[in-house]
Amino acid sequence: MINGVVLKDLVVHQDERGALFEILRNDYPEFKAFGQTYITICKPGWVKGWHYHLQQQDYFCALRGKAKIVLFDRRAGSATKNEINEFELSSEKPQALVIPEGVVHGFECLSADEAWIMNVPNQLYNYKQPDEHRITLDSKEVPYEPWQDKKGW
């Protein structure tokens, strides 16, 4: 596993009315700070591709559908530099994925319908100077062949 990445199974409390699960609490060891919460939606057949943040940690949870999240560690000095991790997040099995600063990531919709990913990053998005650095899907910077010819950016 890439250094700093955490995949956390979430506890689901169920009864005859339905279910409840906590995605993020400020007493979880993975919690750094609250920046904002948003939903990103990916359509079937598409990839929301490579990007990374220098200061922001992401905290993903699938709310609808299924997605493959791919991570690439390009951080200088990291014990797991050049490692690739793949995770499948699904609304059927609540999990949270912590993506550390500097780790390149993207996701692909695997479900027949849209995949909805909720992110609770520890930084507020800065519209004037975004901490978002993009890499094209076909770039040799990320040695992940399955997405080289996929539809997305």
C-alpha positions as CSV (number, residue, x, y, z in Angstrom):
1,M,0.0,0.0,0.0
2,I,1.2,3.5,-0.8
3,N,2.6,5.2,2.2
4,G,-0.1,7.3,3.9
5,V,-3.0,5.7,2.0
6,V,-5.8,4.3,4.2
7,L,-8.7,2.2,3.2
8,K,-11.2,2.1,6.0
9,D,-14.3,-0.2,6.2
10,L,-17.1,1.8,7.5
11,V,-19.4,0.4,10.2
12,V,-23.0,0.2,9.0
13,H,-25.7,0.4,11.7
14,Q,-28.9,-1.3,10.3
15,D,-32.4,-1.8,11.6
16,E,-35.9,-2.2,10.1
17,R,-36.0,1.5,9.1
18,G,-32.8,1.4,7.1
19,A,-29.1,2.1,7.8
20,L,-26.6,4.7,8.9
21,F,-22.8,4.9,8.6
22,E,-20.4,7.5,9.6
23,I,-18.0,8.6,6.8
24,L,-15.7,10.9,8.7
25,R,-15.4,12.1,12.3
26,N,-12.9,14.5,13.7
27,D,-11.8,11.9,16.2
28,Y,-10.7,9.5,13.5
29,P,-6.9,9.3,13.3
30,E,-7.1,10.0,9.5
31,F,-8.8,13.4,10.1
32,K,-6.6,16.4,9.6
33,A,-9.0,19.3,9.1
34,F,-12.2,20.2,7.3
35,G,-12.0,22.1,4.1
36,Q,-15.3,21.4,2.3
37,T,-17.5,18.5,1.1
38,Y,-18.4,17.9,-2.5
39,I,-19.8,15.1,-4.8
40,T,-18.0,14.3,-8.1
41,I,-20.0,12.2,-10.6
42,C,-18.4,10.1,-13.3
43,K,-20.5,8.6,-16.2
44,P,-20.1,5.0,-17.4
45,G,-17.2,4.6,-19.8
46,W,-15.3,7.7,-18.6
47,V,-12.2,8.3,-16.5
48,K,-11.7,11.4,-14.3
49,G,-8.1,11.3,-14.7
50,W,-4.8,12.1,-13.2
51,H,-4.3,15.0,-10.8
52,Y,-2.6,15.6,-7.5
53,H,-2.5,18.1,-4.7
54,L,0.6,19.5,-2.9
55,Q,-1.2,20.5,0.3
56,Q,-4.6,18.7,0.1
57,Q,-5.5,15.3,1.5
58,D,-8.6,13.8,-0.1
59,Y,-11.1,11.5,1.7
60,F,-13.3,9.6,-0.9
61,C,-16.4,7.6,-0.3
62,A,-18.7,6.1,-3.0
63,L,-22.3,7.1,-2.4
64,R,-23.8,5.6,-5.6
65,G,-22.5,3.1,-8.1
66,K,-19.0,1.6,-8.3
67,A,-15.7,3.2,-9.2
68,K,-12.1,2.1,-9.6
69,I,-9.7,4.6,-7.8
70,V,-6.1,4.4,-9.0
71,L,-3.3,6.0,-7.1
72,F,0.3,6.5,-8.2
73,D,3.0,7.6,-5.7
74,R,5.4,10.1,-7.5
75,R,6.5,11.8,-4.2
76,A,10.3,12.3,-4.0
77,G,11.7,10.5,-1.0
78,S,8.6,8.4,-0.4
79,A,9.3,4.8,0.7
80,T,6.6,3.7,-1.8
81,K,7.7,6.0,-4.7
82,N,6.5,4.7,-8.1
83,E,4.0,2.3,-6.6
84,I,0.5,2.0,-8.0
85,N,-2.6,1.0,-6.0
86,E,-6.1,0.2,-7.3
87,F,-9.2,0.3,-5.2
88,E,-12.8,-0.4,-6.0
89,L,-15.2,1.7,-4.0
90,S,-18.9,0.9,-4.1
91,S,-22.1,2.1,-2.6
92,E,-22.8,-1.5,-1.8
93,K,-19.8,-1.7,0.7
94,P,-19.2,1.6,2.5
95,Q,-15.6,2.4,2.7
96,A,-13.5,5.6,2.9
97,L,-10.2,6.0,1.1
98,V,-7.6,8.5,2.3
99,I,-5.4,9.9,-0.5
100,P,-2.4,11.8,0.9
101,E,-0.9,15.0,-0.5
102,G,1.3,14.5,-3.5
103,V,-0.3,11.1,-4.6
104,V,-1.5,11.2,-8.2
105,H,-5.1,9.9,-8.5
106,G,-8.0,9.4,-10.7
107,F,-11.1,7.3,-11.0
108,E,-13.2,5.3,-13.5
109,C,-16.9,4.5,-13.4
110,L,-17.3,0.7,-13.3
111,S,-21.1,0.6,-12.8
112,A,-23.8,0.6,-15.5
113,D,-25.0,3.9,-14.1
114,E,-23.1,6.9,-12.8
115,A,-20.6,6.6,-9.9
116,W,-21.0,9.3,-7.3
117,I,-17.9,9.9,-5.1
118,M,-18.1,12.2,-2.1
119,N,-14.9,13.9,-1.2
120,V,-14.1,15.7,2.1
121,P,-10.7,17.3,1.5
122,N,-8.9,18.9,4.3
123,Q,-8.4,22.2,2.3
124,L,-10.9,24.6,0.9
125,Y,-10.7,24.9,-2.9
126,N,-9.0,28.1,-3.9
127,Y,-10.5,29.3,-7.2
128,K,-7.8,31.8,-7.8
129,Q,-4.8,29.5,-7.1
130,P,-6.1,25.9,-7.1
131,D,-3.9,23.2,-5.5
132,E,-4.8,20.9,-8.4
133,H,-2.1,19.7,-10.8
134,R,-3.2,17.7,-13.8
135,I,-1.5,15.0,-15.9
136,T,-3.0,13.7,-19.1
137,L,-4.3,10.1,-19.2
138,D,-1.7,9.2,-21.9
139,S,1.2,10.7,-20.2
140,K,4.2,8.5,-19.5
141,E,4.6,10.2,-16.1
142,V,2.0,7.8,-14.8
143,P,2.9,4.2,-15.8
144,Y,-0.7,2.9,-15.8
145,E,-1.5,1.3,-19.1
146,P,-5.2,0.5,-18.7
147,W,-6.2,4.2,-18.9
148,Q,-3.7,5.2,-21.7
149,D,-6.5,5.0,-24.4
150,K,-9.6,5.6,-22.2
151,K,-12.1,8.4,-22.7
152,G,-11.5,11.2,-20.1
153,W,-9.2,13.8,-18.7
